[in-house]
Amino acid sequence: MSASGAAPTRSSSTPTLFQIAATFAGISSTAFGGGQKASIRHQVTSHGWMDSDEFMDGLEIAQVLPGPNILNLAIYCGQRVRGIPGAISAFLGASIPPFAIILIAGALYFKFAANPYVHGALRGCAVGALGLTIGNALELSWDERDDWLKLVLIAVVALVVARFRMPLLLVLAIFGGAGIVREYVKAARKKRGVP
């Protein structure tokens, strides 16, 4: 790690703070719902800022920390690339465009709230967001397709959250704990040379 706290990048050149802000501004103003995570993954890996494993580590951290996952993830990615200034640039890029968009959309909504086309458009957006979330889940779990136990864990977590409405803290305690134990056992076996 560098003195600024940033990990070495995978690309031959370090991005400028403007490039980081512009990348996250582009993502936050064109993607919505769960699709933002997949967009961030694509951008940071294609630019060589981090590899897929580093991104997944950041995604896991972002999802368990309080606050919006997307902003947490943007801050993580920016920090990995350029330290604290990168984190601030990523935060500003990921937060300012949606803030402006929601102000404009809110003003337009209240002006045209009685219009049935507005309600139809919102229902269509909700369906689009659901599709992006499902696509995002499939893309992010695709790398785990060879590990049947992880796939079972993903399916069980989805079931208990969607069907049985298990509280988030309980999900984290039970399934996060199971994942930690599994990885610990796997690392211990690898250390002893057991397949």
N, C-alpha and C positions, 0 to 999 in steps of 0.2 A: 504494500500500500504506500501511497505517496504521503508526504507530510500533510497534505490537505484532506486526507482521509478517503481519497478516491482510489478505487482499484485500478490497476492497469487496464487500458482499453484493448480491445481485440483488433481495432482498425489501425492503419498505419498513421493516421493523423487524428489528433484530438479535436472533437467538434468545438466550435465557438459557443459561447453562451447564447448568442442569437439563434444558432442552428438548433440548439436544444429547445429553446422557447418556441421557435417556429414549428418544430416537429410536433411538440405537444399541443400547440395551438391548432395545428391542422387536424390532429386526431380529435381533439375535444370539440371542434366546430363541425366535424363531418360525420362522426360516429356517435351513436347513442345506445343506451342500454348496455347489455353485456358485450356488444361488439367492440367496445373500446379496448378491452383487455387484449383481444386478438390483434387489434390494430397496433397497440403498443408493442406487443411481442414481435410482430412482423417488422416494425420500424427499427427497434433497437437491435434485433439480430441481423437484419439486412444491412444496417449501417456498420455492423461490427462493434457496436458499443458494448455488448455483452453476449454471452452464448445462451442457449436455451435453458441450461441448468441454472445459471445465475438469474435469469428472468423468472423461472419458476420459484426459486428461493424468495425473490422479491415479492412475487404474487402471494405466496403463502404468508409472508410477513404482513403485507398490506391488508390481507383479508382478516387477520386476527387483531390488528390494531384498531383502536377507535377512530372514527372519522370515515369519510368517503374513500372507498377502496381505490378508485381511480386516482385521486389526488395522492393518497399514500404511495401508490405504485409509481406515479410520476416523480415524486420526491425521491423515492428509492433509486430509480433509474438515473435521474439527474445527478444524484450524489455519487453513484458508482462511476459515472463518466467524468465529472468535473468537481467533485467534492461539494462543499456547502454552496458556493456560487451556482453550481449546476443544479442543485436541489431547488434553489430559489428560482432559477430560470424555468425549470420544468414546472414548478408550482404555478408561476405566473402564466406560462403558456397554456397550462391545463385548466386554469380557473377563470381567466379574464374573458375569453370568447364565450363560454357558456353563460357567464354572468350577463354579458351584453345581450346574448340571444334570448335568455329567459325574461329580461326586462322588456324587450321588444315583443316577444310572444305573449307575455302577460298583458301588455297594453292592448294588443290586437284581440286577444281572447275576450277581455272584458268589454271591448267595443262591439264584438260580433258574437257574443255568447249565445244569443237567442237563435242564431242561424243553424239549421239542422245540418248543413254541410260541415260546419266546424266540428260538431259532435261526431259525424261520420269520419272526418279526417283524424280526430283523436283516437277513435277506435281502431282505425287502420294503423296509426303509429304504435298503438299498444301491441297489436299483432306483430308488427315489424320488430319491436323491441324484444318480444318473446322469441321470435325466430333468431334474432341476433344472439340472445342469451343462450339458446340451445346450441347454435352453431359454435359459439365461443366455448361452451362446455365440451363439445365434441372435439374441437381443435386442440384445446389445452390438455385433454386426456388422451389424445391419439398416441402420444409418445409412450404412454403407459400400457398400450394394448397387449404387450407381451407378458405383462405381469398380472396374472389372473386374480391374485389376491387384492391388488389395488383396485381393479375393476369391480370386484365384489364389494369392496369398501365404499367406492363411489356410489354404487347402486343402492346399498343399504342406507347410506347417509341421505341420498335423495329421497328414498322411501320414507324414512322416519321424519324427515323435515316436512315433506309435502303431504303425506297421509296422516301422520300422527302428531304433527305440529310440535315436535320436540323443541324446547327452548335452545337458543344458540349456545349458551354457556354449558348446558348439559351435552350438547353435540360435541363441542370442543373438548370437554373433559373426557368423554367416553371414547370418541373416535380419534380425536387428536392423541389421547393417551395410548390407544391401540397402535396408532401409526408410529409413535415414538418408541414403544416397546418393540415393534416389528423391526424398525430400522436399527435399534440397539442390538437386537439379537443377530440381525444380518451382518452388522459391522463386527460383532464379536466372532461370529463364524468365519468371516473373511480373514480376520486377524489370526485365527488359529489354523487357517488353511482348509477349513471344511467348506465344501461347495453348498 
